Amino acid sequence: MGRRKIEMKIVKDSNARQVTFSKRRNKLFKNAYELASLCAMQLAIVVFSPSGKAFSFGNPSVDEIAQRFFNKDYTIKVDPEQQVIIDKLSQELNELLKQLHLEKKRGKMLEKALKESGASRELLNINELSYDELVKQWAKLEELEKSLQGSINEIEASSSLVLLKKAGGGEEDY
């Protein structure tokens, strides 16, 4: 007979309905297990057969998931190995957020420097510039780079002093 598409309608024959339920229940539980394993998630499934018998699957267990649901405790219990990974990723995220903040500051400084130098905020089309204009633009960029490097050094020095002051408990030796 082989595989064929089954029309989605109630199976009339009770024996055939029981067989269909058993096969599909097993497939449902298998897919739930795979989903829980692949996604490191917690889930619970409870189904009742046509004869009224209950079947359940839970990861880690149906009771634990039901308790969390009924107590509205939606916090996830994480094993220590996963917590180490989460902590490491959180630390990396915090570092990236700090870098982003510094880059935003740097962008604001660049915009300010562009305004002060009188350079246009619009991008120049290099193909339309003459050699002399390119040399002038290059000189402006080098001047801007030196100015920005000085500002960056000042910010880094200030940050270092603040960190040293915090590490020393805020006490200053005279």
Backbone torsions as a table, in degrees:
resi	resn	phi	psi	omega
1	MET	NA	-43.2	175.8
2	GLY	76.2	-174.4	-179.4
3	ARG	-83.9	141.1	175.0
4	ARG	-151.5	157.7	-179.2
5	LYS	-73.9	132.3	-179.6
6	ILE	-100.6	129.3	178.5
7	GLU	-66.8	137.0	-177.9
8	MET	-80.7	88.7	174.7
9	LYS	-150.3	159.1	-176.6
10	ILE	-60.7	138.4	177.7
11	VAL	-81.1	121.8	-173.7
12	LYS	-71.4	-45.1	-176.7
13	ASP	-72.9	125.7	-175.9
14	SER	-64.8	-37.4	177.9
15	ASN	-66.0	-44.6	178.7
16	ALA	-64.6	-36.6	178.0
17	ARG	-63.2	-41.3	179.4
18	GLN	-65.0	-42.7	178.7
19	VAL	-63.5	-45.5	179.1
20	THR	-60.4	-44.3	179.2
21	PHE	-59.6	-47.0	-177.4
22	SER	-61.1	-46.1	-178.9
23	LYS	-65.1	-46.0	-177.5
24	ARG	-71.8	-32.1	176.3
25	ARG	-61.9	-46.5	179.6
26	ASN	-60.7	-42.6	178.9
27	LYS	-65.1	-41.0	178.2
28	LEU	-59.9	-47.7	-179.3
29	PHE	-66.4	-36.4	177.9
30	LYS	-64.1	-45.5	179.0
31	ASN	-64.8	-37.6	178.0
32	ALA	-64.4	-43.1	178.2
33	TYR	-60.6	-45.5	-179.6
34	GLU	-63.0	-43.8	179.0
35	LEU	-62.0	-44.3	179.3
36	ALA	-63.8	-39.6	-178.8
37	SER	-71.1	-46.6	-176.3
38	LEU	-69.3	-34.0	-174.7
39	CYS	-105.4	4.5	-178.8
40	ALA	49.4	50.6	-178.1
41	MET	-115.7	165.0	177.4
42	GLN	-110.2	136.2	179.7
43	LEU	-153.9	161.5	177.1
44	ALA	-141.8	139.1	176.9
45	ILE	-131.1	131.9	175.3
46	VAL	-127.0	126.5	177.7
47	VAL	-130.3	152.5	176.6
48	PHE	-116.4	132.7	179.4
49	SER	-71.0	166.9	176.7
50	PRO	-58.8	-25.0	179.0
51	SER	-87.2	-2.4	176.3
52	GLY	97.7	2.3	-180.0
53	LYS	-80.8	136.8	-178.4
54	ALA	-89.0	140.6	174.3
55	PHE	-130.8	142.6	-178.2
56	SER	-143.3	156.0	173.7
57	PHE	-140.7	136.6	178.1
58	GLY	-147.1	145.4	174.8
59	ASN	-131.4	108.8	9.3
60	PRO	-78.2	-35.7	174.2
61	SER	-156.9	155.2	179.5
62	VAL	-63.1	-41.0	-179.2
63	ASP	-60.4	-45.8	-178.2
64	GLU	-64.5	-42.4	179.0
65	ILE	-66.1	-41.8	179.8
66	ALA	-63.3	-41.9	178.3
67	GLN	-60.7	-44.9	178.5
68	ARG	-60.7	-42.7	-177.4
69	PHE	-66.7	-49.1	-176.5
70	PHE	-71.5	-29.7	177.4
71	ASN	-86.9	-0.1	-177.2
72	LYS	53.9	38.5	176.8
73	ASP	-99.4	92.1	-175.0
74	TYR	-95.8	13.5	176.0
75	THR	-74.7	148.8	-177.7
76	ILE	-100.5	129.7	175.7
77	LYS	-85.8	124.2	-174.6
78	VAL	-115.4	136.0	177.9
79	ASP	-72.5	160.2	-174.1
80	PRO	-58.4	-36.6	179.7
81	GLU	-64.2	-43.0	178.3
82	GLN	-67.5	-35.1	-179.9
83	GLN	-63.8	-37.6	177.6
84	VAL	-61.6	-43.8	179.5
85	ILE	-65.2	-42.9	179.5
86	ILE	-62.3	-43.8	179.4
87	ASP	-61.6	-43.1	179.9
88	LYS	-63.1	-44.6	179.5
89	LEU	-65.8	-36.9	177.5
90	SER	-64.0	-40.8	178.3
91	GLN	-64.1	-43.5	177.6
92	GLU	-61.5	-41.1	178.3
93	LEU	-61.4	-44.8	179.1
94	ASN	-61.0	-41.0	177.8
95	GLU	-63.3	-42.9	179.1
96	LEU	-65.1	-37.3	177.2
97	LEU	-65.6	-38.1	175.9
98	LYS	-63.3	-44.0	178.8
99	GLN	-62.2	-40.7	178.3
100	LEU	-61.4	-44.1	178.9
101	HIS	-60.4	-44.3	178.7
102	LEU	-64.3	-39.3	179.2
103	GLU	-66.4	-36.0	176.4
104	LYS	-64.7	-42.0	176.8
105	LYS	-61.1	-42.7	-179.8
106	ARG	-62.2	-41.2	178.2
107	GLY	-62.4	-40.9	177.9
108	LYS	-64.6	-39.4	178.1
109	MET	-64.8	-39.6	178.2
110	LEU	-63.0	-43.8	178.5
111	GLU	-61.5	-41.9	179.3
112	LYS	-63.8	-43.4	179.8
113	ALA	-65.1	-36.9	177.6
114	LEU	-64.4	-41.7	179.0
115	LYS	-64.6	-42.5	-178.9
116	GLU	-67.2	-34.2	-178.2
117	SER	-81.5	-10.4	179.1
118	GLY	81.2	6.7	179.6
119	ALA	-72.5	150.3	179.2
120	SER	-75.0	140.3	178.3
121	ARG	-72.2	-22.2	179.3
122	GLU	-72.2	148.7	177.8
123	LEU	-72.0	139.2	178.5
124	LEU	-85.3	143.0	174.8
125	ASN	-88.3	104.7	-174.4
126	ILE	-60.0	-33.8	-178.1
127	ASN	-64.5	-23.1	-177.5
128	GLU	-92.9	-4.9	-178.0
129	LEU	-90.3	147.1	174.6
130	SER	-81.1	172.5	-179.7
131	TYR	-61.5	-44.0	-179.7
132	ASP	-63.1	-39.5	178.3
133	GLU	-66.4	-37.6	177.3
134	LEU	-63.6	-42.3	179.5
135	VAL	-63.5	-40.5	178.4
136	LYS	-64.3	-44.0	179.2
137	GLN	-63.6	-39.4	179.1
138	TRP	-62.4	-43.0	179.1
139	ALA	-62.8	-41.3	178.0
140	LYS	-62.9	-40.6	179.1
141	LEU	-64.8	-41.1	178.5
142	GLU	-64.5	-40.5	178.2
143	GLU	-64.1	-42.1	178.1
144	LEU	-63.5	-41.1	179.4
145	GLU	-62.0	-43.9	178.6
146	LYS	-62.5	-42.6	179.4
147	SER	-62.4	-44.6	179.7
148	LEU	-66.4	-38.9	179.8
149	GLN	-63.1	-39.3	176.3
150	GLY	-61.7	-43.4	179.0
151	SER	-65.3	-40.3	179.4
152	ILE	-63.0	-43.8	179.3
153	ASN	-61.8	-40.0	178.2
154	GLU	-63.4	-43.1	179.9
155	ILE	-64.9	-43.8	179.3
156	GLU	-62.9	-40.5	179.0
157	ALA	-64.6	-42.9	178.6
158	SER	-62.5	-42.2	179.1
159	SER	-62.9	-42.0	179.6
160	SER	-62.7	-42.4	179.0
161	LEU	-63.4	-41.0	178.9
162	VAL	-63.7	-43.8	178.9
163	LEU	-63.5	-41.9	178.6
164	LEU	-64.0	-39.2	179.9
165	LYS	-65.4	-42.2	178.3
166	LYS	-65.9	-40.6	-178.6
167	ALA	-66.7	-30.8	-179.9
168	GLY	-85.2	4.9	179.0
169	GLY	79.0	14.2	177.4
170	GLY	82.0	2.8	179.9
171	GLU	-90.4	140.5	179.2
172	GLU	-116.1	137.6	176.8
173	ASP	-92.9	135.3	177.9
174	TYR	-116.2	NA	NA
